[in-house]
Amino acid sequence: MTNASDAETPRDAHPLDVATLRVSAIRQNLGGSVLSVDGVTGHSRLRYVPGEHLKNSGGTIFGGYIAAIVDDAAGITAWFGGGQKRFATAQLTVNFLRPVLPGEEVIAENRVVAIEGRNIVVDVSIRRSSDQKLLVTGRVVQTYLKAALTEPAKRP
């Protein structure tokens, strides 16, 4: 297993111009945008602002939405941190520490913690922008797909 360490490469040592990245329809639907991404390590920061329509009966943001942003945020890190290969989410763990409120800007910070074979493990931390309180942590295991699964189907 290869462990990714901040000591190996400083965060954002290879920053990408986020304006040149393809706009993800899923990320747009989640109210998210990329703030920064390192093109080699995959370390990334994304901003999300959940709308009123995403609140649960308790008035806080629905946990399924939070899980979706953990998955989305980990995806950009897995893409760049793993050499820009297609993948699928194999495991998603979300720890809800504090509630997220509608309209509250949150920042997801993501980093690769391990690469083993076809799997890459990404840790996600979601903090409230206004006071930097940690709201959610997550760990996502992405599995890189075999080439045959990523090639377009051949038609007769």
KETORKOL-186924 format. One record per atom (N, C-alpha, C, O): residue in one letter; x, y, z. Coordinates in steps of 0.001 Angstrom, whole numbers, plus 500000, padded with zeros to 6 digits. Example, Ala and Ser with C-alpha at 12.3 -4.5 7.8 and 13.67 -1.06 7.14 Angstrom:
<recs>
A513190494310507800A512300495500507800A513200496700507800A514236496681508465S512850497750507080S513670498940507140S512900500030507870S513409501138508039
</recs>
This chain:
<recs>
M500845498825500000M500000500000500000M500887501234500000M501850501316500763T500566502177499155T501286503435499104T500527504456499926T499337504671499694N501184505083500873N500547506128501670N500921507481501103N502086507753500811A499909508326500953A500153509692500501A500449510528501731A499727510461502726S501490511300501663S501893512090502814S502129513530502409S502690513807501350D501700514434503255D501937515851502998D503432516149502949D503845517126502324A504244515325503596A505686515548503607A506288515269502228A507320515843501880E505649514387501433E506168514047500117E506060515218499154E507032515560498481T504891515833499084T504648516936498167T503808517971498895T502760517626499440P504230519218498921P503414520239499565P502047520333498897P501924520141497687R501011520632499700R499667520770499144R499659521826498064R500263522890498198D498958521508496987D498776522421495865D500100522883495258D500221524029494825A501087521997495228A502367522313494596A502228522364493079A503068522937492386H501141521748492565H500881521695491126H499457522186490871H498615521425490393P499181523459491190P497800523940491084P497314523990489638P498051524362488725L496055523605489460L495427523700488150L494598524970488086L494131525464489112D494419525488486910D493516526614486701D492108526034486692D491694525424485707V491366526222487788V490049525594487905V489068526099486858V488071525434486578A489332527263486274A488461527789485228A488516526924483968A487608526981483139T489577526123483820T489717525280482631T489119523888482825T489062523110481873L488674523560484035L488107522233484298L486708522131483713L485958523107483681R486371520937483254R485021520669482760R484035520873483908R484295520465485040V482910521502483610V481887521728484636V481071520444484766V480486519966483795S481039519901485967S480305518671486242S478835518994486498S478511519811487360A477948518345485740A476503518553485930A476074518118487330A475222518755487949I476655517051487817I476319516582489168I476717517636490192I475935517974491081R477932518152490067R478399519173491008R477516520418490952R477205521010491985Q477118520811489754Q476224521961489617Q474911521711490339Q474413522585491049N474346520516490161N473081520182490830N473223520141492343N472250520359493066L474424519864492823L474680519839494264L474995521232494814L475168521397496022G475069522228493938G475398523583494378G476867523757494684G477238524569495531G477713522994493994G479139523003494288G479979523646493206G479556523789492059S481184524030493602S482172524554492664S483566524233493190S483781524136494398V484509524071492262V485888523755492623V486613525050492955V486602525995492165L487242525093494121L488059526245494512L489513526056494127L490157526978493626S490034524845494365S491425524550494020S491603523048493880S490889522254494491V492583522682493053V492941521272492919V494398521190492479V494845521941491612D495124520266493092D496500519986492715D496461518905491640D495903517829491860G497047519183490487G496985518273489363G497770516994489507G497641516104488667V498587516868490550V499383515658490761V498911514905492006V498641513706491941T498813515602493136T498417514928494380T496913514749494502T496443513882495238G496153515576493774G494704515516493860G494112516313495002G492893516468495075H494954516828495908H494426517621497023H493495518677496444H493864519392495512S492289518778496995S491320519716496426S490456520350497509S490317519838498620R489885521487497129R488926522208497966R487739522574497083R487898523122495993L486546522257497580L485324522571496853L484357523301497773L484368523101498987R483529524138497189R482547524930497922R481154524426497559R480860524166496392Y480299524291498577Y478905523891498369Y478011524804499195Y478379525228500290V476840525098498661V475833525865499391V474498525147499204V473850525317498171P474077524345500191P472815523612500056P471609524546500180P471583525440501027G470626524324499331G469431525157499332G468380524700500330G468473523622500917E467389525540500501E466252525252501406E465546523949501041E465049523239501915H465505523641499754H464792522451499283H465449521151499754H464875520077499579L466639521234500345L467362520044500797L467240519786502293L467893518889502827K466398520576502975K466310520364504428K465346519232504769K464382518954504057N465653518604505881N464814517516506386N463749518081507325N463637519296507483S462973517201507945S461882517661508823S462401518383510063S461645519106510712G463668518200510400G464265518884511546G464844520255511197G465331520970512073G464789520620509908G465277521926509484G466738521964509104G467252523015508719T467420520830509205T468824520769508797T468912520064507436T467917519534506940I470078520065506854I470240519478505528I470197517953505592I470813517328506456F469462517383504665F469272515948504502F470623515235504394F471485515647503618G470802514175505168G472065513445505202G472470512845503872G473663512718503596G471516512474503045G471830511927501725G472521512944500839G473392512596500042Y472129514209500981Y472808515279500234Y474253515395500699Y475166515528499884I474455515345501998I475816515444502550I476669514280502025I477823514475501642A476098513076502010A476829511917501486A477181512125500009A478266511749499568A476268512721499254A476531512976497837A477674513966497639A478480513803496723I477752515000498494I478858515940498314I480184515324498760I481231515666498211V480159514432499736V481392513713500103V481865512894498901V483051512906498573D480953512189498250D481294511375497082D481799512247495932D482797511915495292D481110513362495669D481506514271494604D482887514867494870D483743514881493985A483096515349496068A484369515984496422A485525514990496339A486610515337495872A485298513768496786A486345512744496708A486674512392495266A487802512010494954G485694512520494397G485888512143493000G486962512946492296G487778512381491567I486976514244492501I487986515066491817I489381514751492351I490365514808491612T489458514422493621T490741514044494215T491212512698493676T492391512533493362A490298511737493567A490659510428493010A491083510549491548A491995509853491103W490420511436490802W490745511614489388W492172512139489208W492975511538488494F492477513250489854F493797513847489676F494871513140490492F496006513021490030G494545512670491690G495522511995492534G495879510605492064G496894510044492477G495043510042491195G495288508688490703G495637508598489235G495597507514488653G495979509722488627G496440509682487252G495366509809486190G495568509380485053Q494230510390486540Q493143510665485598Q492608509401484932Q492507509313483708K492269508426485774K491675507177485292K490231507099485775K489897507593486852R489384506474484967R487970506329485354R487850505383486538R488636504448486688F486852505644487375F486681504876488601F485207504808488970F484365505484488378A484920503983489954A483582503897490536A483739503872492048A484726503356492572T482768504430492734T482801504418494190T482547503000494682T481540502385494328A483458502483495497A483325501139496048A482830501176497491A482116500276497932Q483214502227498227Q482813502343499631Q482753503811499999Q483618504598499616L481716504170500751L481506505549501166L481122505551502639L480102504978503022T481940506194503461T481671506306504893T481532507786505225T482390508592504867V480445508139505913V480200509529506270V479952509610507771V479151508855508322N480653510541508428N480482510788509858N479885512178510038N480521513183509721F478661512225510548F477959513486510751F478282514000512149F477834513420513138L479047515073512243L479502515600513524L478641516759514023L478363516862515217R478221517625513110R477370518776513415R476412518961512251R476735518573511128P475248519542512486P474300519742511390P474777520807510398P475496521740510756V474358520639509154V474559521637508107V473205522310507902V472175521640507834L473213523635507804L471969524387507668L471770524867506233L472743525094505514P470516525024505813P470252525539504464P470911526903504260P470884527756505147G471500527097503087G472136528365502749G473507528570503343G474152529586503083E473962527619504139E475259527729504814E476372527253503877E476356526112503416E477333528131503600E478452527746502741E479373526803503498E479786527079504624V479688525675502851V480620524710503434V481742524448502432V481557524552501219I482905524107502973I484083523807502164I484497522360502425I484700521955503569A484618521595501348A485117520219501436A486589520225501044A486955520678499960E487424519719501938E488856519594501653E489174518109501593E488771517343502468N489901517706500555N490060516287500243N491511515953499950N492243516744499355R491911514754500384R493284514333500114R493341512819499979R492562512093500598V494267512365499169V494519510941499008V495272510458500242V496261511067500651V494801509363500833V495510508800501984V496175507468501646V497104507055502341A495720506791500596A496348505528500219A495963505153498796A494879505479498313I496886504457498141I496624503853496838I497122502424496928I498282502174497257E496234501494496631E496606500077496672E495974499377495479E494750499279495389G496792498900494578G496266498230493390G495339499154492618G495730500250492217R494103498701492413R493118499497491680R492297500405492584R491360501049492111N492621500474493862N491848501296494802N492615502531495243N493830502494495439I491883503622495393I492423504850495955I491498505256497089I490276505223496944V492082505640498220V491317506038499406V491460507544499584V492570508074499611V490328508225499705V490306509675499842V489590510047501131V488494509557501405D490213510916501922D489566511477503107D488993512847502766D489621513644502069V487795513103503270V487081514354503037V486740514974504383V486246514293505281S487005516270504518S486613517041505706S485753518201505229S486148518955504340I484579518337505824I483682519433505448I483567520380506633I483202519985507740R483890521647506367R483857522686507400R482925523817506986R482758524108505802R482333524434507973R481525525630507749R482470526769507412R483464526969508110S482185527514506365S483059528614505948S483167529705506996S484250530246507219S482069530030507633S482036531191508525S482934531052509749S483510532042510199D483066529846510300D483864529685511526D484830528500511484D485498528215512478Q484911527813510353Q485811526679510153Q485509525478511050Q486358524600511202K484323525424511643K483943524258512461K483827523029511568K483261523080510476L484380521921512064L484296520663511343L482885520102511496L482419519880512614L482206519873510370L480828519401510374L480705517922510013L479897517194510590V481519517494509052V481397516142508501V482785515645508115V483613516409507620T483029514368508346T484213513714507792T483740512532506966T482663511981507199G484548512157506014G484197511010505193G485429510332504665G486506510923504583R485253509086504309R486311508319503649R485656507598502490R484624506943502637V486289507738501323V485735507145500113V486810506258499478V487954506673499297V486416505042499150V487286504136498408V486763504103496977V485618503728496724Q487620504501496055Q487281504474494633Q488082503342493996Q489258503150494305T487439502604493111T488104501523492389T488241501929490937T487256502270490282Y489466501894490434Y489713502229489035Y489200501098488160Y489398499919488452L488537501485487083L487916500519486195L488930499956485208L489874500639484812K488723498709484820K489574498098483800K489265498759482466K488152499237482245A490243498784481590A490116499467480300A488879499019479527A488207499852478919A488566497735479537A487415497235478786A486113497869479263A485172498017478484L486057498239480524L484841498841481055L484726500315480699L483631500874480750T485813500943480346T485798502376480073T485770502707478590T485574503863478216E485966501692477731E485933501938476289E484492501921475812E483671501180476354P484169502731474802P482810502706474259P482485501349473672P483358500674473126A481222500948473785A480800499666473227A480897499713471699A480574500727471080K481340498619471107K481432498547469646K480100498073469119K479539497090469602R479601498776468128R478323498422467512R478579497666466214R479513497981465477P477737496660465938P477918495906464687P477584496750463473P477683496272462343
</recs>
